């Protein structure tokens, strides 16, 4: 008998895997481009270990925080407003305070205070190949939609990006990637080389996602659509509409469990997808498979989402497969030319 994961799942099967080969195929030029955009004093701090950096946080008159793969380091240097002004030249900030670098996967987030850039967070993204391989069994079998769930920073988008590679092996050009913040395949017109065979719909501003999703469905008749960051009732309605037109969806949700997604009541973001009322589930969800990312190499697979939401509706833990992948010391690096 497998032990339950409190608040998350009744474990029906446990899969434990040895370390799996994962390669970072990001090119050196992607990191060089990022380093050029940073204040000089921050460049010095991170340049020698930039491939290990996951996030950089810079605050005016505050310390510089760097999240590495295995450590969170606070450097006691104080950035001035002049240092922060350098970050204004990165590009044109969008209304949601985000921007990306053309041809890379890196993302900047900005906070403006009294007309000055006061806080900037840089998500240093890598193009991992092999991250989703332990889940190939389920990804290859997914026929009726897929939800990848997890808390912010859990690794949903990195898993989604490599999962797209596996899905595209059988879906190819029938798979459309709707990139809400241009975080999956990169910002601008020049996508990251890892794009491969998928059709890319750059959005760049989550407030435009509803309109772009509808345009994609009406004009291109996709068979599968990828939607990162389902974050509004409009997004959910557009996905439900796409399903009615024959398009299956691969989605990411910010949710730490099926219960939290089901009980979310304020914005009702996911309700059109879960199909529920006060009596319980009233129809099938728009995906048949769920993957909960609990951390690097830790997943819970919900193989029948409809049955799982029925369990949650009756205040019972849903059945899930626990997958644990042992972690090696570091990701391997294999720079190579990727072609479509």
N, C-alpha and C positions, 0 to 999 in steps of 0.2 A: 504494500500500500504506500503510495507516494504522499508525502506531506503537502498540505495546502500552502499556497503563498497567501498570507493574510491580506484580505481586502482585494485580491486580484484574481486568483484562480484556484480551482480544485484540480490538482495535477493528476492527469490520467496516464501520462507517460513522461519519462525523463530521458533526454538525449544528451549525452556528454561527449564532446568531441575534443581531440587533441588540438594543439595550435595549428591554425590553417594559414597557408601562404597568402599574404596580403601585400600588394605592391602599390606604392605611391608613384603614379606615372606623371605627376606634375613636372613641368619642365623648369629648369633653372631660371629661364627668362620671366616666368610668372612671379617668382619671388623677388627677382631683381626689380621688376616693375613696382611691386608693392613697397620694397625698401626705399625706393626713390621718393615715394610719397610721404614718408614719415619724417618728423623732425629729426635733425641730426643726432641729438642726444639719445633718442629712442633707437635709431638705426644702430648705434654703437652697442646698445644693450642686447639686441636680438639677432644681429646679422649672422653671427657664427652658428646659431642654433635655430635659424628661421624655420627649418623643416619640422622641428619639434614643437613650434609654437601653435597653439590652437586659437588663442584670443589675446588681444592687446587692448588695454583700457588706459586712456590718457585723459587727465582732468586738469584744467587750469588751476594752478596753485595747489595741486595735490600730487600724490605719488603716481608712478607708472606701475600698473599691475599687468603681469604677463602670466597667462595660463599655459603651461607646457603640458605635454602628454602625461607626465607623472608628477607635476608639481605646480603650485600656485605661488608665484614670487612677487613680492611688493618691493620695488626699488625706491629708496628714499631720495629721489630727485624731484625737484619742483619745476613743472613746466609753466612758462609765462604765457601771457596772451599772444606775444610775438611767436612763440613756438606753436601755439594753437592755430595761428593764422596760416601757417604753412599747410595745414590740413584743408583749408578752404580752396586750395588750388587743385585738389584731387579731381574735382569734376563738378557737374551740376547736381546739387542735392535735390532730391525729390521732396514732394510735400510730406511724405511719411518719414523724412529724415534719414533716408538710406541712399546709397549709391554703390555701384560695383565698378571694377576695373575691366575694361574691354579685353575679351579673350582670356580672362582668368575666372576663377571661382570665388575670389576674395570679396568680402562685403564690408562696407563702412556704415556705421550708424552714428548719427550726430544729434546732440542736444544744443539748442541755441538759447543763450541767456542774454537779454538786453542787447541784442544785435551782435553778440560775439559767440564764437564757438567755444563752449565751456566743457563739453564732454564728448569724446569720440571713442567708440568701441570698434575694433577691427576683428572681424571673423576671418582667420587665416585658414582658408579651405584647401583641401587636397583632393586630388582625383584618385581615389582608391579603387583598385581592381582586385576582386576576390573577397571583399568584405561580405557580400551577400551569398557567396558560394555555399556556406553551411545551410542556407535556407532554400537552395535550389529545388529540392524535392517539392516544397510547397509553392514556390514561385512558378515553377514549370507547370504545376497542376492547376493553378488559378484560372478559372474559366468565367467567373461571374463577379469580378471586382475584388479589390484589395484595399484594406485600410492599414496604414502603418501609424501606430500611436506611440506616444511617449511624452515625457516632460521636456520643457525647453532645455537644449544642450545635451540631450540623451544620445543624439546621433541619428535621428530619424532621417534627415536629409542626406547624410552620407550613405546610409543604407539604401534609401530610395534611389539615389544616383546610380549605385552599382546594381540595384535590382532592375533598373531600366535596361541595363546592358543585357541581363538574362532574359527579360521579357522581349526585348527587341530581336532576339534570336529567332523567335517564331512569329512576331508581329510586325517587325520592320517598319515600313512606311505607314502602316495602319495605326501606329502609336503616336499620338500627339502630346507633347509636353507643354502644358500651360504653366508658365513660370511666373508665379505671382510677384515675387520680389527679385526675379532673375538670379536666384540663388542656386537653382539646380544645375543649369548649364552656362551660367555666366551672364554678364550685363552687356548691353550694346548690341550692335548688329553682328559683330564677330563673335560667334559662340566659342565655348571651350572645345578643343579637339575631341574630347570624350563624347561629344554629341552623337557620333556614329550615324546610324541609319534613321533615327527618329525625326519626326517633324516638329520643329520648335515654334512655339507661339510666345514670344517675349511679351510680358505685360509690364513688369517693373513697378507697378503701383497697385497694392492689394485692393484699393477702392475701385479699380477698373476691372477686377477679375470677373464679376458677374456679367458685364457687357462682353468681355472677350470670350468667356466660356460659351455664351449663346452664339456669338459670331462663329466660333469654331464648329459648333454642332450644325448650324444652319448652312454654312458655306462649304464645309469640307467633309461632312459625313464620316467622322472618325469612328473606328471600331473600338478603340481604347483611348482614354485620355488620362494623363497624369496631372494631378492638381496638388500642389504643395500649399500647406497652410490653409486649410478650409477654416475660415475665421468669421463667417457671417451667415445669417439665414439666407441671404441672397446667393452665396456660393452654393449652399446646400440645395436650394431650389433649382439652380442651374444644373447641378449634377443629377438631380432627380429627373429633370427634363431630358438631359442627355441620355439617361438610361431608357427613357420612354422612346427615344429615337434609335435605340440599338447600340449605344456607346457604353462600354463598361469603364469604370473609373478606378484609378490607382490614386489614393489620397493619403495625406498626412493630417493627423489631428493632434492638437495639444491636449492630451488626456493621459493621466497616469493609470487608468483602469477603465474597463467597460462600465463599471458602476458610476464613476465620475462623469463619463460621457452621457450616460442615461439620466443621471440626476441633474445635469446642467439645466437650470431653469430660467436664468435671468435673460440671456440673449436668445435662448432657444436655437443656438447655432446649428446643432446637429440633429435636432428633432425631425426635420424633413427627411433625413437619411435613416434614422433609426425607426421611424414610423410608429409612434407610440401615442397613447392617450392615458388618462388617469387610471384606466382599467388594466393597462399593460400594453404589450405589443399588438399592433393592429395589422401589420403587414411586414413583408420581408425587408431587411435593410438593403441598401443598394450595393452591398459587397458581401461576398460569401466567406471571405477569409480575412482574419485579423492578425496582425503581428504587433505585439507590444514590445518596445525596446526599453529594457530596464537599465541598460548600461552597455559598455563595450563588451560584446560577446555574450550578453545575457538577454534572452528573448522568451516570450510566452506566445505560442501559436494558438489562435482560436480557429479551429478548422471548420466550424459551422456557426457563423455569426448569428444567424437567425435563432438557432437553438440556444446560443449563449445569451442573447438578449432576453429570451424568454425566461431563462434562469435568473438573470439579474432583476427582471420585472417582478419576480416572485421572491426577491430578497435572498437568493441563493448564489453561491459562488459558481461562475461558469466553468465548464471543463476546459482545460488547456494543456498543451504539450510544452514542457519546460525544456529549452535548448540552451546549453551552456558550452561555450567555446573557450578552451584554455588560451590564455594570452601569452604570446612570445614576448621577448624583451622590447623589441621595437618593430615598427613596420619596415618592410624591405623597401628599398628605393630602386626603381628600374625606369630610368628616363628613356622614352622611346617615341618614335613618330607614330601617331595614331592617324589612320586614314579611314574615310567612310567606305 
